[in-house]
Amino acid sequence: MGGASRVRTRSVAFVGLSIALMAVSAWVSVPFGPVPFTLQTFVMVFALLVLTPGECLAAIGGYLAIGAVGLPVFSSMRGGIGVLAGPTGGFLWGFLLGAIVALAFLRLVDARLRRGAANEGETGDGIAKGGSGKRRALAVDVVAGFLFLLVMYVCGWVQLMGVAGLGPEAAFATAVAPFLVVDGVKLVAGVLTARAVRKALPRR
């Protein structure tokens, strides 16, 4: 019972720390049209790969909830339901939807790897050993991060068109195109940082 209590306490601490990191990363922003540059992509990808699925969704859901009630945890230290319903709110909703898609992908890949390991008489850990296994695991993490970004972009793009009355091309040029390269760099940095931290954390 004591062990289970410690696990729950640690899980709550991870979720709380992740929410704090999401807020701080939103405050570190550079204005660029209606959508500012922030460090949130890095933090979201990091949380996606380090936390358990339940912890990740709880952290993102908690972050959106405290922002919706008015705490200034969104970019430019804003808060309130108006931000979520505003021109750039789709990117915030996209955090949660993107995480759901990325986590579903990771779970599917993990299940397939475990089935393959069982068929070959190996363990799941054995499949990841060696250079090819490490490269495959890295590729899986990058694809998960890419799926997260893709869903986030689509959500932000669609809401910007609907709220701001922009056409598809104008909304894409305003809210997606300027961020592709920078977010790609943050994605890779988030993946590499998450992999390094996972090695240091005890298996859960």
N, C-alpha and C positions, 0 to 999 in steps of 0.2 A: 504493500500500500504506500509505503514511504517512497519507493522508487517511482510509482505511478504519479505521486504528487509532485515529485521533483521534475518529472518529464513535463507535466502540465504547466508547472511554474516556468520552466525554461521556454516552453512553447509560447506562453503568454508574453514573456520577456522579448522573444524574437519578433513577435507580431508588433508589440509596442515600439521596439527599436526601429523596425522597418517603416512603420507609419511616420516616425520622427524623421527618418532619412528621406522619405518621400516628400515631406513638407520642406525640409531644408533644401533638397535638390530643386524644388520648385522656386524657392526664393532666390537661388543663384541663377538669375536669368538675364538675358541680353535682349532688349526690345528689337523685334524685326517684323514690322508690319503688325497684323492682328494676332499673330502667333509668335511668342518669344522663344528664343533658344533657352533651354534649361538643361539640367543634368538628370532629368527624370528618366529618360530612356535608359541611361546607365544603371540607375537604381532599380528600375522595374525589371530589367533583364537579370540583374544580380539576384533580386528577391525570387524571381521565377525559378532560378536554378539552385539556390541555396536552401530556401525554405521548403517544407513539405507542401503538397498541394493545398491542404486545408489552411495552413498558416499563410500561404501566399494570398489566397482568395480573401481570408479574413483581414489581412493587412490592407489590401487594396480596397475592399469594401469598407473597412473602418476609416481609411483615409478619405474616401468619397463622402462618407456619412458625416464626419466631423466638419468637412468643408461645406457640405450642404446646409448644415445648421448655422453656418456663419463664421466659423473659425478661419482665420486668414492663412490657410495652408496651401492655397493654389498659387499659381505664378503671380508675381507682382504683389504678393501678400494680400490676395483677394479671397473672399469666401462668400457663401450664400448660394441658394438654389438658382439664382439668376445667372451665375457663372456656368453652372451645369447646363442650363437651358439656352445659354448665349451662343454666339458664333463659334467660339472655340471649345464649347462644352463637349462636343463629340469626341475630342481627343481624350478627355477625362473618362467618359463612358467607355471609350475604346481600351483604356487600361484594363478594365475588368473583363470585357469581352475577349480582348486579345489574350489575356492570361488564361481564360477558360479554354480557348482553342489551342494555345501552346501546351498547356498542361495535358490536354487530351491527347495531343500528338506524342508527348513524352511517355505517357502511360501506354499508348498503343505500341510504341517502339520498344519499351521495356518488356511488355508482355510477349512480343514477337521474339525478342532476344532470349528471354527465358525459355520459351518453347523450343527455340533452336538449340539452346544449351542442353535442355533435357533430352532432346532427340539424339544429341551427340554424346550424351553421358558426361557433360561438363556442368560446372556451376556457372551462375550468372557472373560471378567475379572472374572466373577463368576466361570467359569470352572477351572481357575487356582488357586482358593482359596482352603485352606485346605492342609493337609499334603500330600495327594495323588496327588493333582494338582501340588504342588511344586516339588515333586519327578519326576512327569511326565515331567514337564517343564525342570528340570535339565537333565533328560535323553535325551530329544530332543536336547538340546544344546550340550551335549557330543557326540551324534550321528552325529550332523552337523560337529563338529570338527573332528570326526573320518573320515567322508567322505572327508573333506578337505585334511587331511593327506594322505588318501588312494590315491586320485587322484594325489597329489603332488609327492608321492613316485613312482607311476607308470610312470609319466612323466619323473622324474629324472632317473629312472631305464632304461627306454627305450632309452633315449638320451645318457646315459652313454654307453650302449651297442653299439649304432650306431656310436658314435664318437670315443670312446676309443677302439672299437673292442673287447670288453669283452663278454664272454658268459653269459647267464642268471644267472647261479649260482654265477659266479665270481662278476658280477655287483651287484647282491643282497647282497652278503657278504661284498662288499666294501662300497656300498652307502645306503643300507637300514637297514640291520640287526643291525649294531652298534648303530643305532639311535632310535630303536623302544621304548626302555624303557624310555630313556631321553625325547623323544618327547611325550610319553604318559604322563609323569609328567608335561611337559609344557602345554599340552592340558588341563589337569585338572586345572592347575593353571590359564590358560587363561580363562576358562569357569567360574571359581569361581570369578575371578577378574572382569570379564565382568558383571556378575550378580550383584555384589556389586555396580558397577558404574551405571548400569541401574536403580537401585533403587534410586540413588541420582540425576539422570538426570530427567528433566521434560519430560513428555510423548510427543512424536512427531508423 
